[in-house]
Protein backbone atom coordinates (compact mmCIF):
# COMPACT_ATOMS: atom_id res chain seq x y z
CA UNK A 1 0.00 0.00 0.00
CA UNK A 2 2.86 2.35 0.78
CA UNK A 3 4.26 1.90 -2.74
CA UNK A 4 0.89 2.77 -4.28
CA UNK A 5 0.57 5.95 -2.24
CA UNK A 6 4.14 6.98 -3.15
CA UNK A 7 3.42 6.37 -6.85
CA UNK A 8 0.18 8.36 -6.61
CA UNK A 9 1.99 11.20 -4.87
CA UNK A 10 4.68 11.24 -7.58
CA UNK A 11 1.99 11.40 -10.30
CA UNK A 12 0.27 14.22 -8.42
CA UNK A 13 3.55 16.13 -8.08
CA UNK A 14 4.23 15.74 -11.80
CA UNK A 15 0.71 16.91 -12.69
CA UNK A 16 1.04 19.94 -10.41
CA UNK A 17 4.46 20.89 -11.75
CA UNK A 18 3.20 20.78 -15.33
CA UNK A 19 -0.06 22.59 -14.52
CA UNK A 20 -0.98 25.69 -16.51
CA UNK A 21 -3.30 26.99 -13.78
CA UNK A 22 -1.33 28.24 -10.76
CA UNK A 23 -4.46 28.73 -8.63
CA UNK A 24 -5.61 25.13 -9.19
CA UNK A 25 -2.04 23.98 -8.51
CA UNK A 26 -2.00 25.93 -5.23
CA UNK A 27 -5.40 24.63 -4.16
CA UNK A 28 -4.49 20.97 -4.77
CA UNK A 29 -1.07 21.34 -3.13
CA UNK A 30 -2.79 22.85 -0.07
CA UNK A 31 -5.45 20.15 0.03
CA UNK A 32 -2.84 17.38 -0.21
CA UNK A 33 -0.45 19.23 2.15
CA UNK A 34 2.50 19.17 -0.26
CA UNK A 35 4.35 22.08 1.33
CA UNK A 36 7.16 22.59 -1.22
CA UNK A 37 4.67 22.75 -4.09
CA UNK A 38 2.41 25.06 -2.04
CA UNK A 39 5.20 27.61 -1.80
CA UNK A 40 6.02 27.46 -5.52
CA UNK A 41 2.36 27.68 -6.53
CA UNK A 42 1.71 30.54 -4.09
CA UNK A 43 4.55 32.51 -5.66
CA UNK A 44 3.07 31.94 -9.12
CA UNK A 45 -0.41 32.98 -7.93
CA UNK A 46 0.98 36.14 -6.39
CA UNK A 47 2.49 37.16 -9.72
CA UNK A 48 -0.15 36.39 -12.35
CA UNK A 49 -3.72 37.23 -13.20
CA UNK A 50 -5.90 34.52 -11.60
CA UNK A 51 -9.53 33.48 -11.82
CA UNK A 52 -11.00 34.63 -8.51
CA UNK A 53 -14.23 32.70 -9.08
CA UNK A 54 -12.39 29.54 -7.95
CA UNK A 55 -11.60 30.94 -4.50
CA UNK A 56 -14.83 29.65 -2.97
CA UNK A 57 -13.29 26.14 -3.09
CA UNK A 58 -10.31 27.19 -0.96
CA UNK A 59 -9.96 26.89 2.80
CA UNK A 60 -9.73 30.13 4.75
CA UNK A 61 -6.09 29.94 5.86
CA UNK A 62 -4.86 29.20 2.34
CA UNK A 63 -6.97 31.97 0.85
CA UNK A 64 -5.55 34.36 3.47
CA UNK A 65 -2.00 33.41 2.46
CA UNK A 66 -2.80 33.99 -1.21
CA UNK A 67 -4.47 37.34 -0.53
CA UNK A 68 -1.56 38.47 1.66
CA UNK A 69 1.03 37.47 -0.95
CA UNK A 70 -0.82 39.36 -3.69
CA UNK A 71 -1.35 42.44 -1.51
CA UNK A 72 2.35 42.50 -0.54
CA UNK A 73 3.32 42.61 -4.21
CA UNK A 74 0.77 45.34 -4.96
CA UNK A 75 1.98 47.34 -1.95
CA UNK A 76 5.57 47.05 -3.19
CA UNK A 77 4.56 48.58 -6.52
CA UNK A 78 2.56 51.37 -4.85
CA UNK A 79 5.31 52.25 -2.36
CA UNK A 80 7.92 52.52 -5.09
CA UNK A 81 5.67 54.60 -7.35
CA UNK A 82 4.23 56.87 -4.71
CA UNK A 83 7.30 56.99 -2.43
CA UNK A 84 5.18 57.21 0.70
CA UNK A 85 7.41 55.44 3.19
CA UNK A 86 10.82 54.72 1.67
CA UNK A 87 13.42 56.59 -0.31
CA UNK A 88 12.60 55.84 -3.92
CA UNK A 89 14.39 56.25 -7.25
CA UNK A 90 11.38 58.39 -8.13
CA UNK A 91 11.67 60.73 -5.14
CA UNK A 92 12.42 63.77 -7.31
CA UNK A 93 9.36 63.05 -9.43
CA UNK A 94 7.22 63.04 -6.30
CA UNK A 95 8.59 66.49 -5.49
CA UNK A 96 7.91 67.69 -9.05
CA UNK A 97 11.61 67.74 -10.04
CA UNK A 98 13.43 65.93 -12.80
CA UNK A 99 15.57 62.91 -11.82
CA UNK A 100 18.49 63.89 -14.03
CA UNK A 101 18.77 67.68 -13.72
CA UNK A 102 16.77 68.35 -10.50
CA UNK A 103 14.96 71.23 -12.22
CA UNK A 104 11.17 71.56 -11.90
CA UNK A 105 9.23 69.40 -14.36
CA UNK A 106 6.74 71.04 -16.69
CA UNK A 107 3.06 70.76 -15.83
CA UNK A 108 2.61 68.42 -18.80
CA UNK A 109 5.41 66.12 -17.63
CA UNK A 110 4.00 66.11 -14.10
CA UNK A 111 0.53 65.30 -15.43
CA UNK A 112 1.89 62.46 -17.59
CA UNK A 113 3.72 61.02 -14.56
CA UNK A 114 0.54 61.14 -12.46
CA UNK A 115 -1.47 59.41 -15.23
CA UNK A 116 1.23 56.75 -15.51
CA UNK A 117 1.21 56.12 -11.74
CA UNK A 118 -2.61 55.81 -11.69
CA UNK A 119 -2.54 53.37 -14.60
CA UNK A 120 0.17 51.23 -12.99
CA UNK A 121 -1.56 51.13 -9.61
CA UNK A 122 -4.91 50.14 -11.14
CA UNK A 123 -3.26 47.47 -13.32
CA UNK A 124 -1.37 46.06 -10.35
CA UNK A 125 -4.64 45.21 -8.59
CA UNK A 126 -5.33 42.70 -11.33
CA UNK A 127 -1.76 41.62 -12.13
CA UNK A 128 0.58 42.12 -9.18
CA UNK A 129 3.73 41.23 -11.14
CA UNK A 130 5.51 44.44 -12.12
CA UNK A 131 6.77 42.74 -15.30
CA UNK A 132 3.21 41.86 -16.36
CA UNK A 133 1.92 45.33 -15.52
CA UNK A 134 4.67 46.97 -17.55
CA UNK A 135 4.25 44.61 -20.50
CA UNK A 136 0.54 45.51 -20.56
CA UNK A 137 1.55 49.17 -20.81
CA UNK A 138 3.92 48.86 -23.76
CA UNK A 139 1.31 49.72 -26.35
CA UNK A 140 -0.58 52.27 -24.26
CA UNK A 141 -0.27 55.93 -25.05
CA UNK A 142 0.24 56.89 -21.38
CA UNK A 143 3.54 54.98 -21.39
CA UNK A 144 4.63 56.17 -24.83
CA UNK A 145 3.86 59.81 -23.99
CA UNK A 146 5.76 59.57 -20.70
CA UNK A 147 8.87 58.05 -22.31
CA UNK A 148 8.83 60.72 -25.05
CA UNK A 149 8.72 63.56 -22.49
CA UNK A 150 11.78 65.79 -22.18
CA UNK A 151 12.91 67.51 -19.01
CA UNK A 152 14.14 71.10 -18.54
CA UNK A 153 17.69 69.87 -19.24
CA UNK A 154 16.49 68.59 -22.64
CA UNK A 155 16.96 64.96 -21.63
CA UNK A 156 14.52 62.03 -21.49
CA UNK A 157 14.28 61.27 -17.75
CA UNK A 158 11.63 58.58 -18.27
CA UNK A 159 13.51 56.62 -20.93
CA UNK A 160 14.58 53.93 -18.44
CA UNK A 161 11.30 53.91 -16.49
CA UNK A 162 10.58 50.19 -16.99
CA UNK A 163 14.00 49.09 -15.80
CA UNK A 164 13.98 51.53 -12.87
CA UNK A 165 10.55 50.37 -11.74
CA UNK A 166 11.36 46.68 -12.09
CA UNK A 167 14.64 47.06 -10.19
CA UNK A 168 13.05 49.18 -7.44
CA UNK A 169 10.17 46.75 -6.88
CA UNK A 170 12.52 43.74 -6.84
CA UNK A 171 14.81 45.53 -4.35
CA UNK A 172 11.85 46.20 -2.09
CA UNK A 173 10.68 42.56 -2.33
CA UNK A 174 14.16 41.36 -1.35
C-alpha positions in Angstrom: 0.0 0.0 0.0 2.9 2.4 0.8 4.3 1.9 -2.7 0.9 2.8 -4.3 0.6 5.9 -2.2 4.1 7.0 -3.1 3.4 6.4 -6.9 0.2 8.4 -6.6 2.0 11.2 -4.9 4.7 11.2 -7.6 2.0 11.4 -10.3 0.3 14.2 -8.4 3.5 16.1 -8.1 4.2 15.7 -11.8 0.7 16.9 -12.7 1.0 19.9 -10.4 4.5 20.9 -11.7 3.2 20.8 -15.3 -0.1 22.6 -14.5 -1.0 25.7 -16.5 -3.3 27.0 -13.8 -1.3 28.2 -10.8 -4.5 28.7 -8.6 -5.6 25.1 -9.2 -2.0 24.0 -8.5 -2.0 25.9 -5.2 -5.4 24.6 -4.2 -4.5 21.0 -4.8 -1.1 21.3 -3.1 -2.8 22.8 -0.1 -5.5 20.2 0.0 -2.8 17.4 -0.2 -0.4 19.2 2.1 2.5 19.2 -0.3 4.3 22.1 1.3 7.2 22.6 -1.2 4.7 22.8 -4.1 2.4 25.1 -2.0 5.2 27.6 -1.8 6.0 27.5 -5.5 2.4 27.7 -6.5 1.7 30.5 -4.1 4.5 32.5 -5.7 3.1 31.9 -9.1 -0.4 33.0 -7.9 1.0 36.1 -6.4 2.5 37.2 -9.7 -0.1 36.4 -12.4 -3.7 37.2 -13.2 -5.9 34.5 -11.6 -9.5 33.5 -11.8 -11.0 34.6 -8.5 -14.2 32.7 -9.1 -12.4 29.5 -7.9 -11.6 30.9 -4.5 -14.8 29.6 -3.0 -13.3 26.1 -3.1 -10.3 27.2 -1.0 -10.0 26.9 2.8 -9.7 30.1 4.8 -6.1 29.9 5.9 -4.9 29.2 2.3 -7.0 32.0 0.8 -5.6 34.4 3.5 -2.0 33.4 2.5 -2.8 34.0 -1.2 -4.5 37.3 -0.5 -1.6 38.5 1.7 1.0 37.5 -1.0 -0.8 39.4 -3.7 -1.3 42.4 -1.5 2.3 42.5 -0.5 3.3 42.6 -4.2 0.8 45.3 -5.0 2.0 47.3 -2.0 5.6 47.1 -3.2 4.6 48.6 -6.5 2.6 51.4 -4.8 5.3 52.2 -2.4 7.9 52.5 -5.1 5.7 54.6 -7.4 4.2 56.9 -4.7 7.3 57.0 -2.4 5.2 57.2 0.7 7.4 55.4 3.2 10.8 54.7 1.7 13.4 56.6 -0.3 12.6 55.8 -3.9 14.4 56.3 -7.2 11.4 58.4 -8.1 11.7 60.7 -5.1 12.4 63.8 -7.3 9.4 63.0 -9.4 7.2 63.0 -6.3 8.6 66.5 -5.5 7.9 67.7 -9.0 11.6 67.7 -10.0 13.4 65.9 -12.8 15.6 62.9 -11.8 18.5 63.9 -14.0 18.8 67.7 -13.7 16.8 68.4 -10.5 15.0 71.2 -12.2 11.2 71.6 -11.9 9.2 69.4 -14.4 6.7 71.0 -16.7 3.1 70.8 -15.8 2.6 68.4 -18.8 5.4 66.1 -17.6 4.0 66.1 -14.1 0.5 65.3 -15.4 1.9 62.5 -17.6 3.7 61.0 -14.6 0.5 61.1 -12.5 -1.5 59.4 -15.2 1.2 56.7 -15.5 1.2 56.1 -11.7 -2.6 55.8 -11.7 -2.5 53.4 -14.6 0.2 51.2 -13.0 -1.6 51.1 -9.6 -4.9 50.1 -11.1 -3.3 47.5 -13.3 -1.4 46.1 -10.4 -4.6 45.2 -8.6 -5.3 42.7 -11.3 -1.8 41.6 -12.1 0.6 42.1 -9.2 3.7 41.2 -11.1 5.5 44.4 -12.1 6.8 42.7 -15.3 3.2 41.9 -16.4 1.9 45.3 -15.5 4.7 47.0 -17.5 4.3 44.6 -20.5 0.5 45.5 -20.6 1.5 49.2 -20.8 3.9 48.9 -23.8 1.3 49.7 -26.4 -0.6 52.3 -24.3 -0.3 55.9 -25.0 0.2 56.9 -21.4 3.5 55.0 -21.4 4.6 56.2 -24.8 3.9 59.8 -24.0 5.8 59.6 -20.7 8.9 58.1 -22.3 8.8 60.7 -25.1 8.7 63.6 -22.5 11.8 65.8 -22.2 12.9 67.5 -19.0 14.1 71.1 -18.5 17.7 69.9 -19.2 16.5 68.6 -22.6 17.0 65.0 -21.6 14.5 62.0 -21.5 14.3 61.3 -17.7 11.6 58.6 -18.3 13.5 56.6 -20.9 14.6 53.9 -18.4 11.3 53.9 -16.5 10.6 50.2 -17.0 14.0 49.1 -15.8 14.0 51.5 -12.9 10.5 50.4 -11.7 11.4 46.7 -12.1 14.6 47.1 -10.2 13.0 49.2 -7.4 10.2 46.7 -6.9 12.5 43.7 -6.8 14.8 45.5 -4.3 11.9 46.2 -2.1 10.7 42.6 -2.3 14.2 41.4 -1.3 
